[in-house]
Amino acid sequence: RCMPAGSLAARSGHLEPFPFLGNHFSWVDSANRPDTDFPIRNLPFGVFRSGPTCAIGVAIGDRILDLGRAAQAGLLDGLSPDTVRACSAPALNPLMSLGREHWLPLRQRLSELLRAGGGHQAAVEPLLVRMDEVAMVAPANIGDYTDFYASIHHAANVGRLFRPDNPLLPNYKYVPIGYHGRASSIVVSGMAVRRPSGQTRDAGADAPVFGPTRSLDYELEVGFFAGPGNELGHPIPIAEAEAHIFGLCLLNDWSARDIQSWEYQPLGPFLAKSFATTISPWIVTMDALAPFRAPAFQRPGGDPEPLPYLSSAEDRERGGIDLTLEVYVASRQMRESGLQPARLSRGNLRNLYWTLAQLLTHHASNGCNLQPGDLLASGTVSGPLPEERGCLLELTQRGAEPIHLPTGEIRKFLEDGDEVILRGYCERDGFTRIGFGECRGIVAG
């Protein structure tokens, strides 16, 4: 169900912004390791398959707590009936639709169940499954997918490759740029991605040809899922935007650059991007990210201020997220030689020119109705330094400066057998590190 845009924010505004800052140790030993992505202060949501059925789970260390079985065992008693029913669904859409006044008590209860010394281990331990014994599936039924272009460093880097004298188009600093992607081709981490075919035209050629892309690329992005939606024709004010965000994941927007350069004018991305988008399986909630919030991107002097519908004091103060993002690659030869994946770049989500709240607000500003489980993405996240470039198009300068792998192989773009791995994590003094897991995909010919 979709809640009226104004009601959720009014209620959620009174909830504690930094929940669960007490005992941060779990009786699940693996959740207390310093290198874990999933300590008790994270508790991300996902959906896993064990046998013929799918179930909602929460990651804790290297285990998953089955929320459907927890509900059956009465461990969620005391929560609202809607919350308990949503935890027994085969996808997260019903839970996403409920809003933070339901999400926060659920996280509080899960924290109590998994906290060391809470007295619940005997009842909860039989409901845990090993991550390596189940398959993760799409966390939600994704009805719509929109990809933005929110990193000004990425936009400028790419613009300089194609328009050296005018890298940024005049609308970039006024309006969040995005396009409507293909929801049906979104896949979960671990699934192979087949090299797409399409039309390309080489420089100097009279006509295009059809065939496999020779310029396959990844894009380092962050996705975020819509929670409660808005009614058609009713915009979402920026002050209420984050109440409509359920949580974040990692996202690889695979791109065929040679197809893209031929087809993108005059309308924009199409077949060069619709063949596959990979997401990580775990959704990290906004409450888990609360300790790692940061000011919004500091616009350089002379840049225009956002138009009033995209501006709020709170978003300026806390609209950013201090999230480190990394890209690794492992060629087939590297894996056969037992070599570890090589890191290609490291950036940070703080480098987005537009905040997540601004992206969501702009999306709904014309009355477009977002629905629970809709996926929005940041666009490639790049920073000002060369080592912060979030795709091969930037890293190799359109192939002019190939990268060198530990085996001596060189890459202008991805080859068959290459595996791309995205990782993300938040760190801050005085707070437990939390991570996003991995977003993996191998290129199949």
BADREN-778969 format. One record per residue (C-alpha): x, y, z. Coordinates in steps of 0.25 Angstrom, whole numbers, plus 5000, padded with zeros to 4 digits. Last residue first. Example, Ala and Ser with C-alpha at 12.3 -4.5 7.8 and 13.67 -1.06 7.14 Angstrom:
2
505549965029 504949825031 
//
This chain:
445
512449434904 512149434919 512649554927 512649514942 511849594952 512049624967 511449724976 512049704990 511549725005 511049855009 511849885020 511849945035 512949985043 512550005058 512550155063 513550235071 514350275060 513650265047 513650155036 512550125025 512750015015 512549985000 513049874991 512949854976 513549734969 513649714954 514049584948 514749574935 514449444927 514149514914 514949644913 514649774920 515149914914 516449964911 517149854919 518549804919 519049664924 520349664931 519849564941 519749674952 518749754943 519149874935 518149984932 518050044918 518350194915 517650224902 516450134904 515450244906 516350314916 516650184923 516150214937 514950294931 514450194921 514850094931 513850134942 513750204955 514950294955 515550314969 516950274966 517050394956 516650494967 515450584967 514450474971 513550374963 512250314966 511550264954 510050284954 509350304967 508250194965 506750184968 506050054970 504550044972 504249944983 503050014989 502450104978 502850244973 501750324966 502250434957 501550564961 502450654954 503350664966 503450514968 504750494962 505250624967 504950594981 505650454980 506950514974 506950624984 506850534995 507950444990 508850564990 509250634977 510750674974 511150534979 512550534984 512150484998 511850344992 513350324993 514450274984 515450154982 515950104969 516449984961 516749884972 517349754967 516649624971 517549524978 518449434970 518249284970 518849274956 517449214950 516749344956 517749434950 517649374937 516149384937 516349534940 516049584954 515549724956 515349814968 514549944970 514350014983 513350104990 513550175003 512250225009 512250365016 510750395013 510350535009 509050605012 509350635026 509550785027 509050825013 507950725014 507550785028 507550935023 506650895011 506750914996 506250844984 504850904983 505651044985 506451034973 507850984976 508851094978 509651134965 511151104965 511951224966 512751174978 512951024978 511750944983 512050864996 511450734994 510450705005 510950705020 511150565025 510450445030 511250325036 510550305049 509150295042 509550185032 508950075040 507650165041 507650185026 507650035024 508649945017 508049865007 508749735004 508749654991 509749744983 509249794970 509549764956 509049834944 508849764930 508449774916 507849914917 509049994917 509650004903 508249974898 507650104902 508350224908 508050364903 506950424893 507750504882 508750444882 509150324891 509150224879 510550224874 511350264887 510550164895 510850044885 512350074887 512250094902 511449964905 511049994919 510849904932 510149984943 510849924955 510049954968 510349944982 509149954992 508450055000 507150065009 505650085011 505650225005 504250295006 504550365019 505750415013 504950505004 504050575014 504750705015 505050695000 503550704998 502950584990 502050614979 500550574978 500050544964 500050394965 500050364980 501350354987 502150224991 502550175004 503950115003 504750134990 506050064989 507450124987 508550084978 510050124979 510850124967 512250084961 512050064946 512549954938 513049954924 512949874911 513649934899 513749834888 512249814888 511749684880 511249714866 510449794857 511049894847 510950044846 511150124833 512150214826 513250174835 514250294838 514150264853 513550124856 512050114856 511450024866 510049954866 509749844877 510249724883 510349694898 511349614906 510649524915 510649564930 510849444940 510049444953 510849454965 510249584970 508749594967 508149634954 507349754948 506949724934 505449734936 505649874943 506149944930 506550084932 505850214932 506850334930 507450434940 507950574941 507750644954 507450794950 508150924952 509650894952 509550804940 508650894931 509850964924 510450834919 511750804926 513050774917 512950894908 514350914902 514750764903 513450714898 513550564896 514650524906 514450654914 513050614916 513350484922 514250544933 513250654935 512050564937 512850474946 513350584955 511950644955 511450514961 509950514960 509650444947 508350374951 507850234948 506350204949 505750064951 504350024952 503549904957 504649844965 504049724972 504949724984 506149664990 506649604977 507149464981 508249414990 508549264989 508749185002 509849095008 510949205008 510149305016 509949195028 508549195033 508049245046 506649205052 507249105061 508049215068 506849295072 506249225083 507449185090 508149315088 507049405094 507549435107 508049575104 509449555108 510049575094 509049645085 508349565074 506949565079 507049705085 507649765071 506449695064 505449755073 506049895071 506149875056 504649835056 504349965064 505050045054 504449985041 503050005046 503050155049 504050165038 503050135027 502050015023 502250005008 503649945010 503149835018 502149795008 503249804996 504249725003 504049594996 503549455000 502649505011 502749465025 503349585030 502249665024 501249595033 501949625045 502049775041 500549785038 500249715051 501049825059 502149785067 501849715081 502149575076 503349575067 503949445074 502649375073 503249255066 502549275053 503049415053 504449365055 504249265044 503849375034 505049465039 506049355035 507349415042 508549405033 509949365037 511349405033 511249525043 509849565044 509049585031 507549595032 506649505024 505349505016 504949365011 504949304997 504349164995 504749034987 506048994995 506649115003 506549244995 506949375001 506349515002 507149625008 507149725019 508349795026 508549775041 509649885042 509949905057 509949755060 511249745051 511049715036 512249755028 513149675036 514649715037 514649745052 514049615056 512849625065 511749575055 512549445054 512349415068 510749415067 510549455082 510549595078 511349715083 510949855081 510449885095 509750025094 509750105081 508450045076 507750165070 508450295065 507350375060 506350345071 504850355065 504150485066 504250525051 503650385048 502250425051 502250555043 503050495032 502050385030 500750465029 501150565018 501350475006 500050395008 500450245009 500450144998 500050005000 
//
